[in-house]
Amino acid sequence: MTVLIDRAGDAPRPARPRHPEKAHRPDQPSAKKPAWIRVRAPGATPGFADTNRIVREHKLATVCEEARCPNIGECWEKKHATFLVMGETCTRACAFCNVRTGLPEPLDDAEPARVADAVAKLGLSHVVVTSVDRDDLADGGAAHLARVIGAIREASPATTIEALTPDFLRKDGALEVVVAARPDVFNHNLETVPSKYLAVRPGARYFHSLRLLQRVKELDPAMFTKSGIMVGLGEERSEVLQLMDDLRTADVDFLTIGQYLQPTPKHHPVVRFVAPEEFASYATIGAAKGFLLVSSTPLTRSSHHAGEDFARLKAARLARLEATE
């Protein structure tokens, strides 16, 4: 079940296709979802209503809505929202993603303060902040993301922060700016295996993303690093296992694996729905390969249960350190 949020009361957007680059593509087949994919639609709970109100009052975007996350009902009921900064329009045109494609608006200098105030009002102990790709900016938006992190630190000092970043492709020095802002978790998703990049993530480069994660550890060995992929895009199991090895070579701490769900008929089709047992096997193998934490279920998403996972991540690192003493 895909969850949609009624935004009819929001300010109208320009009349243009959400995905102009996909508008003339033939529709792709949409496979029927198995029982293990279905989720409960968001209800009229006080928590969901409060989250919705705070997001609207602060004029913020969330990846929960823009990417049509299936877990929005569960997360917003708990007042957990993942903020999408630097606008709602991405300069990339990934075949899996439902975020709007086009030329973004200029950066909003007041956005960091609004995000920080929303975090404080939601009472978040852990927050995930992500962004669209901003290839139009000289630094890819790194300085703006750093300002968001700094504003949250000032408004809500006890809140831990996870930065889910773009790849900053061809933006020398951008990564260093974000790491210097000291998020508690640096997250950058590989999204899929190398053989699928041309079809699924054509604007990105697999080994650049891998090197980005490795470079974070070189800059700050104590910073937790995290990456995620989707399965069901046509990848082979052996490719997923090789990707795990690549991430461990880059010393990545935490891996998330979830089922790809097709946002619209114009997006990449679901090639296969991966059974829960196969997800469980990936979690077991990932632990054996040395990840501190692996979250692998059909409905796993990068920011789903991020706060609980951060606590588990810290505990796993502590246990490993104690075991080596």
C-alpha positions as CSV (number, residue, x, y, z in Angstrom):
1,M,0.0,0.0,0.0
2,T,1.4,3.4,-1.0
3,V,0.5,6.2,1.4
4,L,-0.3,9.7,0.0
5,I,-0.6,12.9,1.9
6,D,-3.3,15.4,0.8
7,R,-1.5,18.7,0.2
8,A,-4.3,20.5,-1.5
9,G,-4.2,23.2,1.0
10,D,-0.5,24.0,0.3
11,A,0.6,26.9,-1.9
12,P,0.1,25.8,-5.6
13,R,3.1,24.7,-7.5
14,P,3.9,25.7,-11.1
15,A,1.9,23.6,-13.6
16,R,4.7,21.3,-14.9
17,P,5.3,17.6,-14.9
18,R,6.8,16.2,-11.7
19,H,9.2,14.2,-13.7
20,P,9.6,15.9,-17.1
21,E,12.4,13.5,-18.2
22,K,10.0,10.6,-17.7
23,A,6.8,12.1,-19.1
24,H,7.1,10.5,-22.5
25,R,8.4,7.1,-21.4
26,P,6.1,4.1,-21.8
27,D,4.5,2.9,-18.7
28,Q,6.3,0.1,-16.9
29,P,4.4,-2.9,-15.5
30,S,3.4,-2.5,-11.9
31,A,3.6,-5.8,-10.0
32,K,1.1,-6.7,-7.3
33,K,2.6,-6.3,-3.9
34,P,2.8,-9.4,-1.6
35,A,1.2,-9.4,1.8
36,W,4.5,-8.6,3.6
37,I,4.7,-5.3,1.8
38,R,1.4,-3.9,2.9
39,V,1.3,-1.3,5.6
40,R,-1.4,0.5,7.6
41,A,-2.5,3.8,6.2
42,P,-1.9,6.8,8.5
43,G,-4.7,7.4,10.9
44,A,-6.1,10.4,12.6
45,T,-3.9,10.1,15.7
46,P,-2.7,13.1,17.8
47,G,0.9,12.3,17.0
48,F,0.4,12.2,13.2
49,A,-1.7,15.4,13.4
50,D,0.9,17.2,15.4
51,T,3.8,16.2,13.1
52,N,1.8,17.3,10.1
53,R,0.9,20.7,11.7
54,I,4.5,21.4,12.7
55,V,5.9,20.5,9.2
56,R,3.3,22.8,7.6
57,E,3.7,25.7,10.0
58,H,7.4,25.7,9.4
59,K,7.0,25.4,5.6
60,L,9.3,22.4,5.5
61,A,9.6,19.5,3.1
62,T,10.0,15.9,4.2
63,V,11.4,12.9,2.3
64,C,8.5,11.0,3.9
65,E,6.1,12.7,1.6
66,E,8.2,13.6,-1.4
67,A,9.6,10.0,-1.8
68,R,6.2,8.4,-0.9
69,C,7.7,6.4,2.0
70,P,5.5,3.5,3.0
71,N,6.4,4.0,6.7
72,I,5.0,7.6,7.0
73,G,2.0,6.6,9.1
74,E,4.1,4.8,11.7
75,C,6.9,7.4,11.9
76,W,4.7,10.5,11.9
77,E,2.5,9.0,14.6
78,K,5.7,8.9,16.8
79,K,6.5,12.5,15.7
80,H,9.5,11.3,13.6
81,A,10.0,13.1,10.4
82,T,13.0,13.2,8.0
83,F,13.5,16.7,6.7
84,L,14.3,17.4,3.1
85,V,16.3,20.6,2.8
86,M,17.4,22.8,-0.1
87,G,14.0,22.6,-1.8
88,E,11.8,19.9,-3.2
89,T,13.3,19.9,-6.7
90,C,16.3,17.7,-7.5
91,T,18.8,18.2,-10.3
92,R,19.1,14.5,-10.8
93,A,16.7,12.1,-12.5
94,C,17.1,8.8,-10.9
95,A,14.8,6.1,-12.2
96,F,13.7,4.9,-8.8
97,C,13.0,8.2,-7.1
98,N,9.7,10.1,-6.8
99,V,11.3,13.5,-5.8
100,R,10.5,16.2,-8.3
101,T,13.1,16.8,-11.1
102,G,14.0,20.2,-12.5
103,L,15.8,23.4,-11.8
104,P,15.6,24.2,-8.1
105,E,14.8,27.5,-6.5
106,P,17.6,29.5,-4.8
107,L,18.5,28.4,-1.3
108,D,16.4,29.7,1.6
109,D,18.7,31.3,4.2
110,A,15.9,31.0,6.8
111,E,15.5,27.2,6.4
112,P,18.1,26.1,8.9
113,A,16.4,28.0,11.7
114,R,13.0,26.6,10.7
115,V,14.3,23.1,10.7
116,A,15.9,23.6,14.1
117,D,12.7,25.0,15.6
118,A,10.7,22.1,14.2
119,V,13.1,19.6,15.7
120,A,12.8,21.3,19.1
121,K,9.0,21.4,18.9
122,L,8.7,17.8,17.9
123,G,11.0,16.8,20.8
124,L,13.2,14.7,18.6
125,S,16.0,12.8,20.4
126,H,17.5,11.9,16.9
127,V,16.8,13.5,13.6
128,V,17.6,12.6,10.0
129,V,18.3,15.5,7.6
130,T,18.6,14.8,3.9
131,S,18.5,16.9,0.8
132,V,17.9,16.9,-2.9
133,D,20.9,16.8,-5.2
134,R,22.0,20.4,-6.0
135,D,24.4,20.1,-8.9
136,D,23.6,23.7,-9.7
137,L,25.5,24.9,-6.6
138,A,29.3,25.2,-6.5
139,D,29.5,23.2,-3.3
140,G,26.4,21.0,-3.9
141,G,24.7,22.6,-0.9
142,A,27.3,21.4,1.6
143,A,27.6,24.7,3.4
144,H,23.8,25.0,3.7
145,L,23.6,21.4,5.1
146,A,26.3,22.3,7.6
147,R,24.3,25.4,8.7
148,V,21.2,23.2,9.3
149,I,23.3,20.9,11.5
150,G,24.7,23.9,13.4
151,A,21.2,25.4,13.9
152,I,19.9,22.1,15.3
153,R,22.8,21.8,17.7
154,E,22.1,25.3,19.0
155,A,18.3,24.9,19.3
156,S,18.3,21.3,20.6
157,P,21.7,20.4,22.0
158,A,20.7,16.9,23.2
159,T,19.4,15.8,19.7
160,T,21.7,13.5,17.8
161,I,21.9,14.3,14.1
162,E,22.1,12.0,11.0
163,A,23.1,13.7,7.8
164,L,21.9,11.7,4.7
165,T,23.9,13.5,2.0
166,P,24.1,13.6,-1.8
167,D,27.3,12.4,-3.4
168,F,28.7,15.9,-4.0
169,L,30.0,14.6,-7.4
170,R,32.7,16.9,-8.8
171,K,32.4,19.3,-5.8
172,D,35.8,19.4,-4.3
173,G,35.9,20.2,-0.6
174,A,32.1,19.8,-0.1
175,L,32.4,16.6,1.9
176,E,34.9,18.1,4.2
177,V,32.4,21.0,5.0
178,V,29.7,18.5,6.1
179,V,32.1,16.3,8.2
180,A,33.4,19.5,9.9
181,A,29.9,20.2,11.1
182,R,30.2,16.9,13.0
183,P,26.9,15.1,12.5
184,D,26.7,12.0,14.7
185,V,26.0,9.8,11.6
186,F,27.2,10.4,8.1
187,N,24.8,8.5,5.7
188,H,25.2,8.3,2.0
189,N,23.2,5.6,0.1
190,L,24.7,3.5,-2.7
191,E,21.1,2.7,-3.7
192,T,22.0,-0.3,-5.9
193,V,24.8,-2.5,-7.2
194,P,27.2,-1.2,-9.8
195,S,25.7,-3.0,-12.8
196,K,22.4,-1.2,-12.3
197,Y,23.8,2.3,-12.0
198,L,23.3,3.3,-15.7
199,A,19.6,2.3,-15.6
200,V,18.8,3.2,-12.0
201,R,21.1,6.0,-10.9
202,P,22.6,7.4,-14.1
203,G,23.8,10.7,-12.7
204,A,26.0,9.0,-10.0
205,R,29.1,6.9,-9.9
206,Y,29.3,3.8,-7.7
207,F,33.0,4.1,-6.9
208,H,32.7,7.8,-6.2
209,S,30.0,7.1,-3.6
210,L,32.1,4.4,-2.1
211,R,35.1,6.6,-1.9
212,L,33.0,9.4,-0.3
213,L,32.1,7.0,2.6
214,Q,35.7,5.9,2.9
215,R,36.9,9.5,3.0
216,V,34.6,10.3,5.9
217,K,36.4,7.8,8.1
218,E,39.7,9.2,7.0
219,L,38.6,12.7,8.1
220,D,37.0,11.5,11.4
221,P,37.5,7.8,12.3
222,A,35.0,8.1,15.2
223,M,32.1,9.3,13.0
224,F,29.5,6.6,12.3
225,T,29.0,5.9,8.6
226,K,26.0,4.4,7.1
227,S,24.8,3.4,3.6
228,G,21.7,1.8,2.1
229,I,20.5,-0.1,-0.9
230,M,17.3,-1.3,-2.5
231,V,16.8,-4.8,-3.8
232,G,14.3,-6.0,-6.4
233,L,15.8,-3.9,-9.2
234,G,17.2,-6.9,-11.0
235,E,20.4,-7.3,-9.1
236,E,22.0,-10.8,-8.4
237,R,22.5,-12.0,-4.9
238,S,26.3,-12.3,-5.5
239,E,26.3,-8.6,-6.4
240,V,24.7,-7.7,-3.1
241,L,27.4,-9.7,-1.3
242,Q,30.1,-8.0,-3.2
243,L,28.6,-4.6,-2.4
244,M,28.8,-5.6,1.3
245,D,32.5,-6.3,0.9
246,D,33.1,-3.0,-0.8
247,L,31.4,-1.1,2.0
248,R,33.4,-3.0,4.6
249,T,36.6,-2.1,2.7
250,A,35.4,1.5,3.2
251,D,34.9,0.8,6.9
252,V,31.2,1.6,6.8
253,D,29.5,0.8,10.1
254,F,25.8,0.4,9.2
255,L,24.0,-1.0,6.2
256,T,20.3,-0.8,5.4
257,I,18.6,-3.0,2.8
258,G,15.0,-2.6,1.8
259,Q,12.6,-3.6,-1.0
260,Y,12.4,-1.2,-4.0
261,L,8.8,0.0,-4.6
262,Q,7.9,1.6,-7.9
263,P,6.5,5.2,-7.3
264,T,4.7,5.6,-10.6
265,P,4.3,3.6,-13.9
266,K,7.0,5.9,-15.4
267,H,9.7,4.7,-12.9
268,H,11.9,1.6,-13.0
269,P,9.7,-1.5,-12.6
270,V,10.0,-3.9,-9.6
271,V,11.8,-6.9,-11.1
272,R,11.2,-9.0,-8.0
273,F,9.7,-8.9,-4.6
274,V,12.4,-10.3,-2.3
275,A,11.1,-12.6,0.4
276,P,11.5,-11.8,4.1
277,E,13.7,-14.8,4.6
278,E,16.2,-13.5,2.0
279,F,16.3,-10.2,3.8
280,A,17.0,-12.0,7.0
281,S,19.9,-13.9,5.4
282,Y,21.4,-10.6,4.2
283,A,21.3,-9.4,7.8
284,T,23.1,-12.5,9.0
285,I,25.8,-12.3,6.3
286,G,26.3,-8.6,6.9
287,A,26.9,-9.2,10.6
288,A,29.5,-11.9,9.7
289,K,31.2,-9.5,7.4
290,G,31.8,-7.1,10.2
291,F,29.1,-4.4,10.0
292,L,28.2,-3.0,13.5
293,L,24.6,-3.1,12.4
294,V,22.5,-4.3,9.5
295,S,18.8,-3.5,9.1
296,S,17.4,-5.7,6.3
297,T,13.7,-6.1,5.9
298,P,11.2,-5.4,3.1
299,L,10.1,-2.1,4.6
300,T,13.5,-1.0,5.8
301,R,14.3,2.6,4.7
302,S,17.4,4.7,5.6
303,S,15.6,6.8,8.2
304,H,13.1,4.2,9.5
305,H,13.7,3.6,13.2
306,A,16.9,5.8,12.9
307,G,16.8,6.8,16.5
308,E,16.5,3.3,17.9
309,D,19.2,2.1,15.4
310,F,21.6,4.8,16.5
311,A,21.3,3.6,20.1
312,R,22.0,0.0,18.8
313,L,24.9,1.3,16.8
314,K,26.6,2.9,19.8
315,A,26.0,-0.2,21.9
316,A,27.5,-2.4,19.2
317,R,30.6,-0.3,18.9
318,L,31.1,-0.3,22.7
319,A,30.7,-4.0,22.8
320,R,33.2,-4.5,20.1
321,L,35.7,-2.2,21.8
322,E,35.3,-4.1,25.1
323,A,35.8,-7.4,23.4
324,T,39.1,-6.3,22.0
325,E,40.5,-5.0,25.4
